[in-house]
């Protein structure tokens, strides 16, 4: 299956004095792409999908590998692939690129939690089925 792709432009306030996107912003870019993934694939906001399912997701682990910098006004693409769906966790990879040049590779593990208890809970069937469509190949 093809990954979910989202494009955005690096804004001036996201850059350090060297005119390079500050490293912490790459996690924000991935989060924006994930939020838009939910909006597009579920035809509802992230908050609506979570509330209707009685769950939320928390980032349990995040790893970024920096390959090249993004700079002010660059248009970048974030490609999200679901690498693994476990019982309560989902692992995704994120590739941030500019004109096909790879900039940052990310790996994130999200854990689904019950909205009331905040304890781990199984991935709801509707979310699982939709996310499975974004799996590798």
C-alpha positions as CSV (number, residue, x, y, z in Angstrom):
1,X,0.0,0.0,0.0
2,X,1.1,3.6,-0.6
3,X,2.0,5.7,2.4
4,X,-0.1,8.8,3.4
5,X,1.6,11.9,2.1
6,X,1.2,15.5,3.4
7,X,3.0,18.6,2.2
8,X,3.8,21.7,4.2
9,X,6.1,24.7,4.0
10,X,8.8,25.5,6.5
11,X,7.9,28.8,8.2
12,X,10.5,31.4,9.4
13,X,9.6,30.9,13.1
14,X,10.5,27.2,12.9
15,X,14.1,28.0,11.9
16,X,17.2,28.6,14.0
17,X,19.7,31.4,13.3
18,X,21.3,29.3,10.5
19,X,18.0,29.4,8.7
20,X,17.6,25.6,9.2
21,X,14.4,24.1,10.6
22,X,15.1,23.5,14.3
23,X,15.3,19.8,15.1
24,X,12.4,19.5,17.5
25,X,10.0,20.8,14.7
26,X,10.4,17.6,12.8
27,X,8.3,15.8,15.4
28,X,5.7,18.6,15.0
29,X,5.7,18.1,11.2
30,X,5.1,14.3,11.7
31,X,2.3,15.1,14.2
32,X,0.7,17.5,11.7
33,X,0.8,14.8,9.0
34,X,-0.7,12.2,11.4
35,X,-3.5,14.6,12.3
36,X,-4.3,15.2,8.6
37,X,-4.2,11.5,8.0
38,X,-7.0,11.0,10.5
39,X,-8.9,13.9,8.9
40,X,-8.6,12.5,5.4
41,X,-9.0,8.8,6.1
42,X,-11.8,9.0,8.6
43,X,-13.6,12.1,7.3
44,X,-13.5,13.5,10.8
45,X,-11.1,15.3,13.0
46,X,-8.6,13.4,15.1
47,X,-10.5,14.4,18.3
48,X,-13.8,13.2,16.8
49,X,-12.3,9.8,15.8
50,X,-10.7,9.3,19.3
51,X,-13.8,10.4,21.2
52,X,-16.2,8.2,19.2
53,X,-13.9,5.3,19.7
54,X,-13.4,5.9,23.5
55,X,-9.6,6.0,23.1
56,X,-6.6,8.2,22.6
57,X,-3.1,7.6,21.5
58,X,0.2,8.6,23.2
59,X,3.7,8.5,21.8
60,X,5.6,5.8,23.7
61,X,8.8,6.1,21.6
62,X,10.2,8.4,19.0
63,X,13.4,8.2,17.0
64,X,14.6,10.6,14.4
65,X,17.6,10.2,12.0
66,X,18.7,13.5,10.4
67,X,20.0,13.2,6.9
68,X,19.9,16.8,5.5
69,X,18.4,20.1,6.7
70,X,15.1,21.7,5.7
71,X,15.3,25.5,5.4
72,X,13.0,28.4,5.6
73,X,10.4,28.3,2.8
74,X,11.2,24.8,1.7
75,X,8.2,22.8,0.7
76,X,8.5,19.4,2.4
77,X,6.6,16.2,2.2
78,X,5.9,13.9,5.1
79,X,5.2,10.3,4.1
80,X,3.6,8.1,6.8
81,X,3.6,4.3,6.6
82,X,2.1,2.0,9.3
83,X,4.8,-0.6,9.9
84,X,3.1,-2.7,12.5
85,X,-0.2,-3.0,14.2
86,X,0.0,-4.8,17.5
87,X,-2.8,-5.4,20.1
88,X,-2.5,-2.0,21.8
89,X,0.3,-0.3,19.8
90,X,0.9,1.0,16.3
91,X,4.4,1.6,14.9
92,X,4.8,4.1,12.1
93,X,7.7,5.4,10.0
94,X,7.8,8.9,8.7
95,X,10.0,10.1,5.8
96,X,10.4,13.8,5.4
97,X,11.7,14.9,2.1
98,X,12.2,17.9,-0.2
99,X,12.0,17.3,-4.0
100,X,12.7,13.6,-3.4
101,X,15.8,14.3,-1.2
102,X,15.4,12.5,2.1
103,X,15.8,14.9,5.0
104,X,14.6,13.1,8.1
105,X,13.6,9.5,8.8
106,X,11.4,8.9,11.9
107,X,10.1,5.9,13.7
108,X,7.3,6.3,16.3
109,X,5.4,3.9,18.5
110,X,1.9,5.0,19.5
111,X,0.0,3.2,22.4
112,X,-3.8,3.3,22.5
113,X,-5.2,4.2,25.8
114,X,-8.8,4.2,27.3
115,X,-10.1,7.8,27.5
116,X,-11.3,7.4,31.1
117,X,-8.6,5.2,32.8
118,X,-5.6,6.1,30.5
119,X,-4.6,2.5,30.6
120,X,-3.5,0.6,27.5
121,X,-6.4,-0.7,25.4
122,X,-6.8,-2.6,22.2
123,X,-6.8,-0.7,18.9
124,X,-10.5,-0.2,17.9
125,X,-11.5,-2.3,14.9
126,X,-12.3,0.8,12.7
127,X,-9.0,2.4,13.4
128,X,-7.1,-0.9,12.9
129,X,-8.8,-1.5,9.5
130,X,-8.1,2.0,8.2
131,X,-4.5,2.1,9.4
132,X,-3.8,-1.4,8.0
133,X,-4.4,0.2,4.5
134,X,-1.2,2.3,5.1
135,X,1.0,-0.7,5.8
136,X,4.1,-1.5,3.8
137,X,3.6,-3.2,0.5
